[in-house]
């Protein structure tokens, strides 16, 4: 081990803690800006994540079946300790604490990963580009899963890279420990998003490549355990779906799957969304969402080409080191989402291109780590190039890069980050409607059960502070069928929205119900409140 490597290993923990502390300060500053402005609950998915976590203990049938079948369980389990406080559930603050922690871990991880190959100054470029992204700073104040999954991507790639380096250096015990920890992080990714399933499979291949010549040594045993964990995690989810919902693939083809939602929301005879059955177009939409989320409009393509150049430089300069292969894992979201958009019923809409609206732009955030790391490699190469010709200009490239990153963040923040634009646009009609419905629910008697479909507009109950165990909803698998057959006998208050299952039940069995209020709002279905006579 060279003196430089020895110094790096000695100083790295202290450097990482410093980056984490700075990230924590930025995290709280972002929370202090976003939370008082009511931005935590702009995303309907954030409200839904909090709802799933809350109903695990607050429902007529509490338990882990309340996790549902489509969304993976880890984000909701992490929310569980925080969402039990009613005021934190109502305001969305419960979702901030896990996301903020993951943001700090992601910043520390991307710095530590860059330091595997680069000096501190270029590594700061990677951490700054990642940590100062306004979209990420906003998302880490919400219950959305992006900060968690980004941290899992970064740390699993980092641990596998460090494992590869440890194997090459003959440190079998350290390599084994790193591989097992990487397996745990990848299991967490598998239980966070379905992207994690493909990411984990690719990470397994990279890990196999790193230890292929040492499978008969102690690290080989760790690799067997690593493999077992990555097989067991998705198998567990398939078994859970089979037991609870009667179909191991319910999350793919059930009534709440992306495919089913696409079928319900696509009008007969209308054209499919852009990228349907076209990997090329799908990749373009994903990349454009990623670029617009990380750079101003007129420099978005420049960012992509600089990232490609940085990756090429990294591979060329470290081609003799197998650990650099782990860094290429950060490109996995590109082919994954190109395929998902083309064949998985997962559209992305951006305002720049048809249909000129917002949908799933946040998926582009998964390119932030590879943008950050690639730019750090490019800046390090540029710094060395300048230093060889003009020794006094050492670190000018780093200083210029950091200045541009700050300007980039300011411009993106002033023009409103892409993910925040989407959140505001899609909450424009939903939040006023749920607020109006919540006000009407608050003035009703606070006794008796409420029959209500909660997969949509759960925000009304959330804002009104009504415990979910006062409701009969579609998650109450014992009470729900009978309540639809006899609404007036099952609940004191019945809430319908146009087109939902309860509206159909009331139309079929109106006896014993008195309509007391109708709430309508632009862009939303009308809600009707009935009292049992």
PEGI-V173805 format. One record per residue. RES is the residue in three letters. SS is DSSP state (A for helix, B for strand, O for the rest). D_FIRST is the distance of its C-alpha to the first C-alpha in Angstrom with 2 decimals. Layout:
{{RES	SS	D_FIRST} {RES	SS	D_FIRST}}
This chain:
{{UNK	O	0.00} {UNK	O	3.78} {UNK	A	6.66} {UNK	A	8.20} {UNK	A	6.20} {UNK	A	6.56} {UNK	A	10.06} {UNK	A	10.77} {UNK	A	10.39} {UNK	A	12.45} {UNK	A	15.06} {UNK	A	15.49} {UNK	A	17.95} {UNK	A	20.09} {UNK	A	20.21} {UNK	A	21.17} {UNK	A	23.87} {UNK	A	25.25} {UNK	A	25.59} {UNK	A	27.26} {UNK	A	29.65} {UNK	A	30.69} {UNK	A	31.21} {UNK	A	33.34} {UNK	A	35.50} {UNK	A	36.03} {UNK	A	36.85} {UNK	A	39.57} {UNK	A	40.94} {UNK	A	41.39} {UNK	A	43.04} {UNK	A	45.30} {UNK	A	46.44} {UNK	A	46.84} {UNK	A	48.24} {UNK	A	51.36} {UNK	A	52.24} {UNK	O	52.42} {UNK	O	49.62} {UNK	O	47.96} {UNK	O	50.60} {UNK	O	51.20} {UNK	O	49.50} {UNK	A	51.74} {UNK	A	48.71} {UNK	A	47.43} {UNK	A	50.86} {UNK	A	50.71} {UNK	A	47.27} {UNK	A	48.63} {UNK	A	51.77} {UNK	A	50.01} {UNK	A	48.02} {UNK	A	51.23} {UNK	A	53.38} {UNK	O	51.14} {UNK	O	52.90} {UNK	O	55.75} {UNK	O	58.00} {UNK	O	60.85} {UNK	O	58.47} {UNK	O	55.15} {UNK	O	52.20} {UNK	A	49.31} {UNK	A	51.65} {UNK	A	52.08} {UNK	A	48.63} {UNK	O	50.48} {UNK	O	49.30} {UNK	O	48.04} {UNK	O	45.44} {UNK	O	42.49} {UNK	O	42.47} {UNK	A	39.26} {UNK	A	40.28} {UNK	A	43.59} {UNK	A	42.18} {UNK	A	39.94} {UNK	A	43.12} {UNK	A	45.12} {UNK	A	44.55} {UNK	A	45.43} {UNK	A	48.30} {UNK	O	50.37} {UNK	O	51.37} {UNK	A	54.35} {UNK	A	53.89} {UNK	A	50.25} {UNK	A	51.41} {UNK	A	54.29} {UNK	A	52.29} {UNK	O	49.14} {UNK	A	47.00} {UNK	A	45.87} {UNK	A	43.90} {UNK	A	42.01} {UNK	A	39.98} {UNK	A	37.91} {UNK	A	37.50} {UNK	A	36.43} {UNK	A	33.77} {UNK	A	32.45} {UNK	A	32.55} {UNK	A	30.35} {UNK	A	27.88} {UNK	A	27.96} {UNK	A	27.29} {UNK	A	24.33} {UNK	A	23.00} {UNK	A	23.43} {UNK	A	21.65} {UNK	A	18.65} {UNK	A	18.70} {UNK	A	18.91} {UNK	O	15.94} {UNK	O	13.72} {UNK	O	14.41} {UNK	O	16.32} {UNK	O	16.61} {UNK	A	18.91} {UNK	A	22.11} {UNK	A	22.25} {UNK	A	21.15} {UNK	A	24.20} {UNK	A	26.29} {UNK	A	25.47} {UNK	A	26.32} {UNK	A	29.40} {UNK	A	30.80} {UNK	A	30.49} {UNK	A	31.61} {UNK	O	34.44} {UNK	O	36.10} {UNK	A	39.65} {UNK	A	40.27} {UNK	A	37.33} {UNK	A	38.34} {UNK	A	41.78} {UNK	A	40.80} {UNK	O	38.70} {UNK	O	41.98} {UNK	O	43.61} {UNK	O	43.53} {UNK	O	42.27} {UNK	O	39.34} {UNK	A	37.34} {UNK	A	35.04} {UNK	A	34.26} {UNK	A	33.53} {UNK	A	31.43} {UNK	A	29.19} {UNK	A	28.97} {UNK	A	28.11} {UNK	A	25.30} {UNK	A	23.71} {UNK	A	24.06} {UNK	A	22.41} {UNK	A	19.57} {UNK	A	19.07} {UNK	A	19.26} {UNK	A	16.68} {UNK	A	14.22} {UNK	A	15.39} {UNK	A	14.79} {UNK	A	11.14} {UNK	A	10.91} {UNK	A	13.01} {UNK	A	11.05} {UNK	O	7.95} {UNK	O	10.74} {UNK	O	11.25} {UNK	A	14.98} {UNK	A	16.48} {UNK	A	14.75} {UNK	A	15.54} {UNK	A	19.07} {UNK	A	19.63} {UNK	A	18.63} {UNK	A	20.89} {UNK	A	23.77} {UNK	A	23.58} {UNK	A	23.56} {UNK	A	26.60} {UNK	A	28.36} {UNK	A	27.88} {UNK	A	29.24} {UNK	A	32.13} {UNK	A	32.90} {UNK	A	32.94} {UNK	A	35.28} {UNK	O	37.58} {UNK	O	37.50} {UNK	O	38.55} {UNK	O	39.35} {UNK	A	36.82} {UNK	A	34.31} {UNK	A	35.66} {UNK	A	34.75} {UNK	A	31.46} {UNK	A	30.56} {UNK	A	31.63} {UNK	A	29.47} {UNK	A	26.46} {UNK	A	27.15} {UNK	A	27.06} {UNK	A	23.69} {UNK	A	22.29} {UNK	A	23.98} {UNK	A	22.46} {UNK	A	18.92} {UNK	A	19.66} {UNK	A	22.38} {UNK	A	20.82} {UNK	A	19.98} {UNK	O	23.35} {UNK	O	24.24} {UNK	O	21.22} {UNK	A	21.16} {UNK	A	20.01} {UNK	A	23.21} {UNK	A	25.32} {UNK	A	23.80} {UNK	A	24.60} {UNK	A	28.16} {UNK	A	28.52} {UNK	A	27.12} {UNK	A	29.74} {UNK	A	32.47} {UNK	A	31.99} {UNK	A	32.25} {UNK	A	35.39} {UNK	A	36.98} {UNK	A	36.81} {UNK	A	39.08} {UNK	A	41.15} {UNK	A	41.91} {UNK	A	43.15} {UNK	A	45.31} {UNK	A	46.78} {UNK	A	47.46} {UNK	A	49.33} {UNK	A	51.27} {UNK	A	52.37} {UNK	A	53.18} {UNK	A	54.53} {UNK	O	55.54} {UNK	O	53.22} {UNK	O	49.50} {UNK	O	49.31} {UNK	A	51.46} {UNK	A	48.78} {UNK	A	49.14} {UNK	A	52.90} {UNK	O	54.44} {UNK	O	56.74} {UNK	O	53.98} {UNK	O	51.52} {UNK	A	50.64} {UNK	A	52.85} {UNK	A	55.81} {UNK	A	55.44} {UNK	A	55.39} {UNK	A	58.56} {UNK	A	60.33} {UNK	A	59.51} {UNK	O	60.22} {UNK	O	63.89} {UNK	O	65.77} {UNK	O	65.98} {UNK	O	63.41} {UNK	O	60.50} {UNK	O	57.06} {UNK	O	54.30} {UNK	O	52.30} {UNK	O	49.65} {UNK	O	51.69} {UNK	O	50.85} {UNK	O	49.05} {UNK	A	45.26} {UNK	A	45.32} {UNK	A	47.45} {UNK	A	45.60} {UNK	A	42.25} {UNK	A	43.93} {UNK	A	45.26} {UNK	A	41.96} {UNK	A	40.07} {UNK	A	42.83} {UNK	A	42.69} {UNK	A	38.93} {UNK	A	39.40} {UNK	A	42.39} {UNK	A	40.55} {UNK	A	37.69} {UNK	O	39.45} {UNK	O	43.00} {UNK	A	45.47} {UNK	A	45.44} {UNK	A	41.64} {UNK	A	40.80} {UNK	A	40.47} {UNK	A	38.35} {UNK	A	35.81} {UNK	A	35.61} {UNK	A	35.16} {UNK	A	32.50} {UNK	A	30.61} {UNK	A	31.01} {UNK	A	29.77} {UNK	A	26.70} {UNK	A	25.88} {UNK	A	26.45} {UNK	A	24.13} {UNK	A	21.33} {UNK	A	21.90} {UNK	A	22.20} {UNK	A	19.16} {UNK	O	16.83} {UNK	O	18.92} {UNK	O	16.22} {UNK	O	14.44} {UNK	O	16.63} {UNK	O	15.80} {UNK	A	18.12} {UNK	A	21.00} {UNK	A	21.06} {UNK	A	21.96} {UNK	A	24.99} {UNK	A	26.39} {UNK	A	27.59} {UNK	A	30.17} {UNK	A	31.81} {UNK	A	34.58} {UNK	A	36.09} {UNK	A	37.18} {UNK	A	37.91} {UNK	A	40.35} {UNK	A	41.81} {UNK	A	42.82} {UNK	A	43.89} {UNK	A	46.15} {UNK	A	47.58} {UNK	A	48.24} {UNK	O	47.46} {UNK	O	50.14} {UNK	O	47.65} {UNK	O	48.97} {UNK	O	47.50} {UNK	B	50.02} {UNK	O	49.26} {UNK	O	51.99} {UNK	O	51.27} {UNK	O	52.25} {UNK	O	54.95} {UNK	O	56.02} {UNK	O	55.01} {UNK	O	54.12} {UNK	O	51.21} {UNK	B	49.76} {UNK	O	46.23} {UNK	A	44.64} {UNK	A	42.02} {UNK	A	40.40} {UNK	A	39.08} {UNK	A	36.84} {UNK	A	34.42} {UNK	A	33.28} {UNK	A	32.15} {UNK	A	28.48} {UNK	A	28.16} {UNK	A	30.13} {UNK	A	27.91} {UNK	A	24.54} {UNK	A	26.00} {UNK	A	27.50} {UNK	A	24.23} {UNK	A	22.69} {UNK	A	25.94} {UNK	A	25.97} {UNK	A	22.41} {UNK	A	23.50} {UNK	A	26.76} {UNK	A	25.21} {UNK	A	23.07} {UNK	A	26.22} {UNK	A	28.34} {UNK	A	25.90} {UNK	A	25.88} {UNK	A	29.70} {UNK	O	30.55} {UNK	A	27.84} {UNK	A	30.01} {UNK	A	30.03} {UNK	O	26.41} {UNK	O	26.23} {UNK	A	29.86} {UNK	A	29.05} {UNK	A	27.41} {UNK	A	30.46} {UNK	A	32.86} {UNK	A	31.20} {UNK	A	31.40} {UNK	A	35.02} {UNK	A	35.89} {UNK	A	34.40} {UNK	A	36.58} {UNK	A	39.58} {UNK	A	38.92} {UNK	A	38.94} {UNK	A	42.09} {UNK	A	43.91} {UNK	A	43.10} {UNK	A	44.15} {UNK	A	47.38} {UNK	O	48.35} {UNK	O	47.46} {UNK	O	44.40} {UNK	A	45.26} {UNK	A	44.67} {UNK	A	46.87} {UNK	A	49.52} {UNK	A	49.61} {UNK	A	49.87} {UNK	A	52.74} {UNK	A	54.56} {UNK	A	54.50} {UNK	A	55.45} {UNK	O	58.32} {UNK	O	60.99} {UNK	A	59.31} {UNK	A	58.79} {UNK	A	62.38} {UNK	A	63.78} {UNK	A	61.76} {UNK	A	62.64} {UNK	A	66.32} {UNK	A	66.20} {UNK	A	64.43} {UNK	A	67.20} {UNK	A	69.85} {UNK	A	68.11} {UNK	A	67.83} {UNK	O	71.62} {UNK	O	72.40} {UNK	O	73.09} {UNK	O	69.93} {UNK	O	71.18} {UNK	O	71.27} {UNK	O	68.90} {UNK	B	67.81} {UNK	B	67.66} {UNK	B	65.18} {UNK	O	62.80} {UNK	O	59.46} {UNK	O	57.15} {UNK	O	58.56} {UNK	O	59.32} {UNK	A	57.77} {UNK	A	57.19} {UNK	A	60.87} {UNK	A	60.50} {UNK	A	57.25} {UNK	A	58.92} {UNK	A	61.99} {UNK	O	59.95} {UNK	O	61.70} {UNK	O	59.92} {UNK	A	59.24} {UNK	A	60.98} {UNK	A	64.18} {UNK	B	63.82} {UNK	B	64.55} {UNK	O	62.26} {UNK	O	60.90} {UNK	O	58.10} {UNK	O	60.73} {UNK	O	61.17} {UNK	O	64.03} {UNK	O	66.13} {UNK	A	65.57} {UNK	A	67.82} {UNK	A	70.74} {UNK	A	70.40} {UNK	A	70.77} {UNK	A	73.96} {UNK	O	75.47} {UNK	A	73.91} {UNK	A	76.63} {UNK	A	76.54} {UNK	A	72.75} {UNK	O	72.01} {UNK	O	73.84} {UNK	B	72.10} {UNK	B	71.26} {UNK	B	69.13} {UNK	B	69.12} {UNK	B	67.65} {UNK	O	69.23} {UNK	O	68.14} {UNK	O	66.27} {UNK	A	67.22} {UNK	A	69.05} {UNK	A	71.19} {UNK	A	72.27} {UNK	A	72.98} {UNK	A	75.10} {UNK	A	77.00} {UNK	A	77.78} {UNK	O	78.55} {UNK	O	79.76} {UNK	O	82.11} {UNK	O	81.64} {UNK	B	79.46} {UNK	B	80.45} {UNK	B	78.61} {UNK	B	77.98} {UNK	B	75.58} {UNK	B	74.12} {UNK	B	71.02} {UNK	O	70.35} {UNK	O	67.82} {UNK	O	67.16} {UNK	O	64.72} {UNK	O	64.71} {UNK	O	66.99} {UNK	O	69.68} {UNK	B	69.28} {UNK	B	72.32} {UNK	B	72.72} {UNK	B	75.28} {UNK	B	76.62} {UNK	B	78.01} {UNK	O	81.74}}
